[in-house]
């Protein structure tokens, strides 16, 4: 524990650099304090929310000297002690992009083993997607409290904050009668999930004890991406920003440049977004192998890609498929799109052992990505290109597409 600081205590801080998790770093008597709702260079009065061995967490409750990038949060719930869904509503949109660039750079240096010069050479920029910072989230999971009210969770808490509207939710979701302001109660639900697809479908599902009950709309929704129409279960993974799928496909194809006749792997392939795009490039003489573990993803991939005979769908965990040679070489192009925890050393080693000419890594967590970049480097590969996309405006999250290439 840190002597002298206790939960709920207030302390004046001068805020330094940004840090992962939507925080900035400050110090009190040499001890690290991670501060939310602050900006670098600000002087704030912060309230301690957690005390740990070696560091403290705090919320900036009063801004004594504001940074020029500070703005008034558009949402009344995006404040200390209220909804924890948005980390950066107090930051101007352009400054949010620079914030995320700084976090990625810090993670690549601290965890990825890159030096300043290597980071400079990548020229990382985080690019905003069309549509602006509000009204973009096409999949929202509302938590339900003991009184049956739907809302969102406080930061690092299971406490539900009942709300009347979520401003980053898709407009069609904002208009749904699911929140307390609409006079709706959910006495038998633990969560309420709402989906507004790019194909125009809107669905609401109530979840209780692991069982889903459709409240309104279809069980499967249409999505449009990569020049195709997709049909996926509402429970399946799909990018939450309407422009995300096309943005990521374009980046992966441009960086990897798949060629006719090549073999490609789409690992953690989901419904097959990248596999379809790769198949169009490698053509009838090529081959694409998609690996996915989730049952609904496998079903969606097989249904949506049935018109592409060059695509094989393998139902397995990626680690198992590679270890048991369910996915066999030779391979030219690999697309990795792992969950937030990253691909991990075992998968990276097996991918490198297959001898592809290039690997595209799609990442939603800079720390996990950086750790895997270090493993690639230890195996003689390097990060040769990196792009960032603001798929999650108003939050601390960022999507990356990196290109890894062998150096020997």
Phi, psi and omega per residue, in radians:
X1 nan 2.684 -3.141
X2 -1.642 2.067 -3.098
X3 -1.095 2.345 3.001
X4 1.682 -0.254 3.115
X5 -2.072 2.322 3.137
X6 -2.277 2.784 3.097
X7 -1.013 2.451 -3.136
X8 1.368 -0.122 3.066
X9 -1.248 2.563 3.116
X10 -1.931 2.426 -3.053
X11 -2.499 2.477 3.102
X12 -1.454 2.302 -3.059
X13 -2.306 2.626 2.891
X14 -1.862 2.136 -2.959
X15 -1.521 2.395 3.130
X16 -1.865 -2.331 -2.965
X17 -1.277 2.833 3.037
X18 -1.251 2.756 3.138
X19 -2.432 2.823 3.083
X20 -1.024 2.682 3.071
X21 1.555 0.188 3.135
X22 1.426 0.282 -3.120
X23 -1.836 2.871 2.815
X24 -2.027 2.836 -3.105
X25 -1.781 2.384 2.963
X26 -2.397 2.991 3.137
X27 -2.377 2.479 3.030
X28 -2.218 2.009 -3.102
X29 0.907 0.704 3.095
X30 1.461 -0.138 3.138
X31 -1.576 2.545 -3.081
X32 -1.416 2.339 3.035
X33 -2.174 2.170 3.071
X34 -1.656 2.048 -2.986
X35 -1.962 2.185 2.990
X36 -1.600 2.821 3.093
X37 1.124 0.467 3.127
X38 -2.198 3.026 3.092
X39 -2.379 2.630 3.095
X40 -0.979 2.390 3.111
X41 1.587 -0.166 -3.105
X42 -1.426 2.692 2.946
X43 -1.918 2.172 -3.008
X44 -2.361 2.777 2.898
X45 -1.722 2.075 -3.038
X46 -2.000 2.489 3.082
X47 -1.809 2.212 -3.107
X48 -1.227 2.245 3.138
X49 -1.892 -0.475 3.120
X50 -2.594 2.486 3.059
X51 -2.125 2.160 -3.134
X52 -2.193 2.936 3.052
X53 -1.214 1.961 3.075
X54 1.740 -0.308 3.118
X55 -2.769 2.876 -3.134
X56 -2.263 2.584 2.970
X57 -1.902 2.532 -3.110
X58 -2.649 2.791 3.033
X59 -1.969 2.350 3.029
X60 -1.326 1.953 -3.083
X61 -1.744 -0.387 3.072
X62 -2.428 2.272 3.115
X63 -1.693 2.015 -3.114
X64 -1.522 -0.670 3.037
X65 -2.389 1.993 -3.016
X66 -1.553 2.558 2.998
X67 -1.351 2.665 -3.136
X68 -1.114 -0.349 -3.127
X69 -1.441 -0.070 -3.098
X70 -1.299 2.393 3.049
X71 -2.290 2.890 3.061
X72 -1.359 2.170 3.131
X73 -1.004 2.312 3.135
X74 -1.194 -0.394 -3.088
X75 -1.766 2.284 -3.133
X76 -1.203 -0.262 -3.133
X77 -1.572 -0.182 -3.094
X78 -1.514 1.125 -3.100
X79 -2.468 2.811 -3.136
X80 -0.908 2.338 3.087
X81 1.431 0.014 3.130
X82 -2.009 -2.471 -3.043
X83 -1.041 2.379 3.139
X84 -1.765 0.188 -3.052
X85 -1.261 -0.608 -3.123
X86 -1.925 2.206 -3.108
X87 -1.640 -0.437 -2.889
X88 -2.196 0.459 -3.141
X89 -1.163 -0.316 3.124
X90 -1.484 0.043 -3.074
X91 -1.950 2.328 3.100
X92 -1.005 2.531 -3.048
X93 -0.916 -0.790 3.132
X94 -1.125 -0.643 3.130
X95 -1.230 -0.490 3.040
X96 -1.059 -0.693 3.124
X97 -1.123 -0.755 3.126
X98 -1.168 -0.635 3.078
X99 -0.987 -0.857 -3.086
X100 -1.184 -0.646 3.054
X101 -1.042 -0.740 -3.122
X102 -1.132 -0.692 3.128
X103 -1.131 -0.787 3.139
X104 -1.074 -0.781 -3.135
X105 -1.051 -0.785 -3.131
X106 -1.086 -0.698 -3.136
X107 -1.194 -0.672 3.123
X108 -1.149 -0.607 3.117
X109 -1.338 -0.806 -3.039
X110 -1.317 -0.704 -3.060
X111 -1.896 -0.489 -3.051
X112 -1.586 -0.182 3.112
X113 1.384 0.156 3.095
X114 -1.411 2.624 3.034
X115 -1.720 3.102 -3.093
X116 -1.029 -0.720 -3.104
X117 -1.132 -0.701 3.130
X118 -1.142 -0.677 3.088
X119 -1.146 -0.735 3.108
X120 -1.041 -0.715 -3.100
X121 -1.109 -0.521 3.137
X122 -1.230 -0.487 3.121
X123 1.033 0.710 -3.053
X124 -1.050 2.301 2.960
X125 -2.325 2.394 3.029
X126 -1.654 2.158 -3.028
X127 -1.805 2.344 3.064
X128 -1.301 2.576 3.074
X129 -1.651 2.826 3.129
X130 -1.076 2.651 3.008
X131 1.923 -0.243 3.100
X132 1.495 3.087 -3.008
X133 -1.450 -0.112 -3.136
X134 -2.109 2.761 3.032
X135 1.243 0.445 -3.042
X136 -1.822 -0.396 -2.949
X137 -1.368 1.964 -3.027
X138 -1.594 -0.090 3.073
X139 -2.393 2.097 -3.086
X140 -2.269 2.313 3.039
X141 -1.952 1.953 3.088
X142 -1.589 2.363 3.000
X143 -1.456 2.733 -3.131
X144 -2.115 2.278 -3.115
X145 -1.529 -3.116 -3.060
X146 -1.130 -0.367 3.118
X147 -1.574 0.069 3.126
X148 1.447 0.262 -3.123
X149 -1.640 2.336 3.124
X150 -1.507 2.448 3.122
X151 -2.929 -2.773 -3.133
X152 -2.178 2.832 -3.013
X153 -1.526 2.590 2.943
X154 -1.150 2.789 3.122
X155 -1.075 2.258 3.104
X156 0.916 0.777 -3.088
X157 -2.652 2.738 3.000
X158 -1.699 0.089 3.134
X159 -1.321 2.279 -3.110
X160 -1.560 2.318 3.034
X161 -1.797 1.834 3.099
X162 -1.073 2.389 -3.102
X163 -2.280 2.841 3.050
X164 -1.819 -0.229 3.118
X165 -2.936 2.482 3.008
X166 -1.902 2.003 -2.998
X167 -1.282 -0.342 3.081
X168 -1.535 -0.139 3.095
X169 -1.216 2.601 3.061
X170 -0.932 2.479 -3.129
X171 -0.915 -0.648 3.138
X172 -1.152 -0.530 3.085
X173 -1.339 -0.663 3.107
X174 -1.047 -0.526 -3.091
X175 -1.502 -0.111 -3.124
X176 -1.209 2.472 3.098
X177 -1.461 1.243 -3.115
X178 -2.097 -0.244 -3.045
X179 -1.747 2.894 -3.072
X180 -1.036 -0.593 -3.134
X181 -1.070 -0.434 3.109
X182 -1.551 0.101 3.122
X183 1.352 0.399 -3.072
X184 -1.823 2.407 3.067
X185 -2.175 2.607 -3.107
X186 -2.205 1.217 -3.034
X187 -1.147 -0.405 -3.079
X188 -1.889 0.215 -3.064
X189 -2.023 2.615 3.006
X190 -1.696 -0.446 -3.131
X191 -2.731 2.766 3.060
X192 -2.253 2.190 -3.108
X193 -1.917 2.289 -3.137
X194 -2.147 2.397 -3.117
X195 -2.270 2.347 2.986
X196 -2.229 1.853 -2.981
X197 -1.496 2.845 3.082
X198 -1.229 -0.241 3.061
X199 -1.548 0.027 3.066
X200 1.659 0.101 3.125
X201 -1.541 2.549 3.089
X202 -2.292 2.256 -3.086
X203 -2.430 2.584 3.092
X204 -2.242 2.323 -3.136
X205 -2.270 2.350 3.023
X206 -1.727 2.384 -3.087
X207 -2.090 2.294 3.082
X208 -2.609 2.263 3.112
X209 0.906 0.671 3.091
X210 1.376 0.038 -3.133
X211 -1.877 2.300 -3.133
X212 -1.749 2.379 3.092
X213 -2.174 2.080 3.134
X214 -1.194 2.211 3.131
X215 -1.690 -0.754 3.116
X216 -2.736 2.736 3.113
X217 1.430 3.132 -3.063
X218 -1.409 2.826 3.023
X219 -1.292 -0.450 -3.113
X220 -2.211 2.424 -3.104
X221 -2.048 2.703 3.121
X222 -1.615 2.377 3.030
X223 -2.181 2.600 3.104
X224 -2.096 2.147 -3.125
X225 -2.895 2.661 3.084
X226 0.939 0.607 3.091
X227 1.288 0.250 -3.104
X228 -2.312 2.821 2.957
X229 -1.824 2.337 -3.098
X230 -2.019 2.583 3.004
X231 -2.125 2.089 -3.068
X232 -2.326 2.574 3.026
X233 -1.049 2.597 3.137
X234 -1.089 -0.407 -3.132
X235 -1.463 -0.221 -3.091
X236 -1.302 2.735 3.068
X237 -1.216 2.349 2.939
X238 -2.642 2.570 -3.125
X239 -0.997 2.421 -3.020
X240 -1.482 -0.301 3.078
X241 -1.620 2.295 -3.078
X242 -1.003 -0.498 -3.116
X243 -1.660 -0.013 -2.997
X244 -1.190 -0.804 -3.033
X245 -1.036 -0.863 3.140
X246 -1.144 -0.664 3.137
X247 -1.063 -0.801 -3.099
X248 -1.237 -0.695 3.098
X249 -1.061 -0.800 -3.138
X250 -1.052 -0.735 -3.130
X251 -1.137 -0.799 -3.126
X252 -1.091 -0.761 -3.126
X253 -1.174 -0.718 -3.131
X254 -1.146 -0.698 -3.095
X255 -1.300 -0.705 -3.057
X256 -1.559 -0.445 3.132
X257 0.860 1.080 3.116
X258 -1.060 2.514 -3.034
X259 -2.089 2.669 3.126
X260 -0.942 2.354 3.100
X261 1.548 -0.126 -3.113
X262 -1.374 2.826 3.050
X263 -1.854 2.419 -3.083
X264 -2.357 2.577 3.010
X265 -1.980 2.340 3.003
X266 -1.989 1.703 -3.041
X267 -1.666 2.374 -2.938
X268 1.092 0.900 -2.885
X269 -1.379 -0.198 3.117
X270 0.979 -2.369 -3.106
X271 -1.334 -0.093 3.036
X272 1.825 0.355 -3.100
X273 -0.975 -0.938 -3.117
X274 -1.257 -0.608 3.132
X275 -1.046 -0.722 3.132
X276 -1.120 -0.746 3.140
X277 -1.157 -0.700 3.096
X278 -1.133 -0.715 -3.126
X279 -1.058 -0.666 3.133
X280 -1.136 -0.507 -3.130
X281 -1.484 -0.715 -3.079
X282 -1.372 -0.371 3.025
X283 1.274 -2.983 -3.041
X284 -1.171 -0.389 3.138
X285 -1.606 -0.042 3.132
X286 -1.691 -2.996 -3.119
X287 -2.682 2.381 3.097
X288 -2.213 2.250 3.073
X289 -2.002 2.126 3.124
X290 -1.821 2.324 3.093
X291 -2.104 2.222 -3.126
X292 -2.586 2.439 -3.109
X293 -1.686 -0.584 -3.069
X294 -1.212 2.289 -3.081
X295 -1.051 -0.745 -3.130
X296 -1.203 -0.554 3.064
X297 -1.171 -0.760 3.119
X298 -1.058 -0.803 3.136
X299 -1.070 -0.767 3.137
X300 -1.119 -0.703 3.134
X301 -1.113 -0.807 -3.115
X302 -1.123 -0.635 3.129
X303 -1.280 -0.745 -3.043
X304 -1.378 -0.373 -3.100
X305 -1.896 0.255 -3.061
X306 -1.163 -0.295 3.092
X307 -1.526 0.063 -3.109
X308 -2.042 1.542 -3.070
X309 -1.135 -0.266 3.140
X310 -1.390 -0.113 -3.116
X311 -1.747 2.239 2.999
X312 -1.912 2.311 3.119
X313 -1.835 2.125 -3.139
X314 -1.898 2.111 3.130
X315 -1.567 1.729 -3.108
X316 -2.999 2.791 2.939
X317 -1.170 2.526 -3.095
X318 -1.034 -0.754 -3.138
X319 -1.008 -0.756 -3.125
X320 -1.202 -0.767 -3.113
X321 -1.067 -0.704 3.139
X322 -1.273 -0.740 -3.090
X323 -1.168 -0.635 -3.103
X324 -1.663 0.155 3.099
X325 0.995 0.612 2.963
X326 -1.195 -0.434 3.037
X327 -1.952 2.064 -3.031
X328 -2.040 2.663 3.105
X329 -1.477 -3.099 -0.033
X330 -1.267 2.783 3.120
X331 -2.403 2.541 -3.125
X332 -1.849 -0.749 -3.057
X333 -2.217 2.311 3.055
X334 -2.135 2.305 2.998
X335 -1.948 2.123 3.076
X336 -1.874 2.139 3.080
X337 -2.323 1.160 -2.999
X338 -1.316 2.967 3.026
X339 -1.180 -3.123 -3.034
X340 -1.004 -0.467 -3.124
X341 -1.310 -0.152 3.117
X342 1.572 3.058 3.140
X343 -1.329 -0.715 -3.138
X344 1.592 2.780 -3.020
X345 -1.070 -0.683 -3.094
X346 -1.089 -0.809 3.129
X347 -1.148 -0.761 3.131
X348 -1.020 -0.790 3.136
X349 -1.064 -0.742 -3.121
X350 -1.207 -0.634 3.090
X351 -1.123 -0.839 3.130
X352 -1.060 -0.701 -3.131
X353 -1.093 -0.440 3.137
X354 -1.305 -0.266 3.030
X355 1.317 0.655 3.083
X356 -1.193 2.794 3.077
X357 -1.423 -0.373 -3.109
X358 -2.787 2.661 3.103
X359 -2.302 2.232 2.980
X360 -1.762 2.231 -3.102
X361 -2.024 2.022 3.108
X362 -1.739 2.099 -2.972
X363 -2.273 2.442 3.060
X364 -1.927 0.033 3.110
X365 -2.348 1.962 -3.090
X366 -1.044 -0.603 -3.116
X367 -1.182 -0.839 3.125
X368 -1.102 -0.702 3.102
X369 -1.066 -0.803 -3.112
X370 -1.097 -0.700 3.106
X371 -1.086 -0.699 3.118
X372 -1.239 -0.592 3.063
X373 -1.048 -0.685 3.106
X374 -1.107 -0.702 3.105
X375 -1.113 -0.782 3.070
X376 -0.981 -0.775 -3.116
X377 -1.082 -0.702 3.123
X378 -1.117 -0.379 -3.132
X379 -1.723 0.168 3.082
X380 1.584 0.344 3.083
X381 -2.003 2.770 3.093
X382 -2.426 2.736 3.084
X383 -1.390 1.968 -3.040
X384 -1.798 -0.276 3.096
X385 -2.704 2.598 -3.137
X386 -2.643 2.255 3.093
X387 -2.183 2.524 3.093
X388 -2.085 2.534 -3.123
X389 -2.346 2.369 -3.117
X390 -1.531 1.292 3.121
X391 -1.297 -0.205 -3.031
X392 -2.335 1.136 -3.121
X393 -0.997 2.599 3.138
X394 1.344 -0.104 3.095
X395 -1.999 2.988 3.138
X396 -1.427 -0.066 -3.039
X397 -1.394 2.615 3.139
X398 -2.539 2.571 3.096
X399 -1.852 2.406 -3.129
X400 -2.131 2.549 2.948
X401 -2.209 1.953 -3.122
X402 -1.937 2.585 3.074
X403 -1.938 2.177 3.136
X404 -1.992 2.397 -3.043
X405 -2.373 2.546 3.109
X406 -1.234 2.515 3.096
X407 -1.792 -0.094 3.107
X408 -2.608 nan nan
